[in-house]
Amino acid sequence: MDGSSENPPLAPGLYLVATPIGNLEDITLRALRILRSVDRIACEDTRQTAKLLGHFGITTPTVSYHAHNEASRANELLEALQQGGRIAVVSDAGTPGSVLAREAIDAGIDVFPIPGANAAVSALIASGLPAERFAFHGFLPSKEGARRTAFEAVRESLSHSEPSTHIFYETPHRIVAALEDVVSTFGAAHRVALARELTKLHEEFLRGTAGEVLAALQSRTSIRGEMVLLLDGTPTLALHPAGETAHATLGAEVAALIKSGLSEKDALKQAAKSRGLGKSEAYREWQRTQPRKR
């Protein structure tokens, strides 16, 4: 059997090609064939894609296609597609999304998804949380107020929607603050999972309550790697930070946080934050609940 029958000529159109998120072995045979066969590859970062192409000996021409030149470059690529071109779009890692795809569809051009590595799904299936239904929210907002609003919207949805695991991306320098907001919004006992450096040498999963995972990270001198944060979407777990009741005293809330793994200092910080109190005021109230020393 000759190769032409196994690999027919590549059809004209736009190819959205998933690339590895860390381990180069996670590229598919189909993705490699597509990248070798298209007329050009539109890349989020040509330098990053060059590493991948060089590793597999692919010499297809590349062109930059990213957020800063998307509007002008999309017109150029769309014109090539309308003339029967074959173009692949790749991100630096994972599955690309593209404005060009929508424009190509509107223009009657075929768009082909080439599946592969995906951090959100990889984290989900190994998280230990329910995987039958999930909601992917992308990156959390960088500002605290917007981030807490996002979490509060999820909490509100838990009581009137089917249970779903909620998936977020987060950066290493903001993950502790994000988990503090999870504790404040959902409670220290809420089940979470955190996936770090997926498919890479130092891949790691932290699974447990929000308080436990937060305490584990707070004990580290440094936190590195790309993060996927997953929250259990079971409605019965969507409790106030105090635990079983929204009206528990600050003392009960701090005690519950300490029991989940936080230090007294961090527990007080979280309780004060969730109640809108100053640290000194929260400390005084906490001290009033402690047994007097004789």
Residue, then its C-alpha position, 0 to 999 in steps of 0.5 A: m500500500d503506498g503512502s498516498s492512500e494512507n495520507p491523502p492530500l490535505a484539504p484546504g481550510l483552517y486547522l486549529v492544532a493542539t500542541p503539548i502543554g509541557n511534555l513533547e510526547d503529548i503531540t499527536l501523529r495527526a497534529l504532526r502530519i497537519l503541521r508538516s502539510v499546511d502552507r504556513i503555521a500561525c503562532e502565538d510566539t514563533r520562537q516558542t513554536a520553533k522549538l516544537l517544530g525543530h524537535f520534530g524536524i518540521t520546516t513549514p513556514t511560520v507567521s506570528y499571530h497573537a493578541h497584538n496583531e490579531a486584527s490585521r493578521a487575521n485579514e491576511l490569513l483569511e485572504a489566503l484561506q479564501q484562495g484555497g490555502r491551508i493554514a494551521v493555528v497554534s498557541d504556545a501550549g495546549t488548544p488554541g482559540s482564534v478569532l480567525a476561526r469565527e471569521a473563516i466560518d462566516a466566510g464559508i471556509d472549513v475549520f478543522p479541530i485537531p485535538g490534543a493536550n488540554a490542561a483543564v481536562s487533564a487536571l479534571i480527570a485526575s482531580g478526584l472531583p466529579a468529572e461528569r459535568f464541569a464549567f471552565h472559567g479560564f484565568l481568574p481575574s487579577k484584582e481581588g475584588a473581581r476575583r471574589t465576585a467571580f467566586e461569589a457568582v459560582r457559589e450562588s449558582l450552586s444552589h440552583s444548577e446541576p452539580s459541576t466541578h468548576i475549573f480555573y487557571e491561576t498564576p503561581h504568584r496569585i494562587v495563595a490569595a485565590l485560595e484565601d478567597v476560596v476559603s472566605t467564599f466557600g469555607a475552609a472545608h470546601r473540597v478543592a484540587l490544585a494541579r501544578e506543572l501538568t505533564k512536566l517533570h515536577e507535576e503535582f496534585l494537591r487534593g483536599t479541603a480549601g484550608e488544607v491546600l492553602a496551608a500546604l502552599q503557605s508552608r512553602t518558601s516559593i511556589r512555581g509553575e502553571m496552576v489549575l484550580l478546581l472547586d467541587g460544585t456539590p451544592t451541599l458543600a457551598l457553605h459560609p466560611a464559618g462551616e455548618t452555619a452562616h451565623a457561627t461566631l468568629g471563634a467557631e469560624v477561626a476554630a474550624l479554619i485551624k482544624s482544616g490546617l491553617s495556623e492561628k494567624d492565617a485563620l484569624k486573617q481569613a475570618a477577619k477578611s470574610r467578615g469585613l473586620g480589621k485584624s486587631e478587632a478580629y483578634r480581640e474578638w477571638q481572644r474573648t472566646q478563649p479560656r482564661k488562663r489561671 
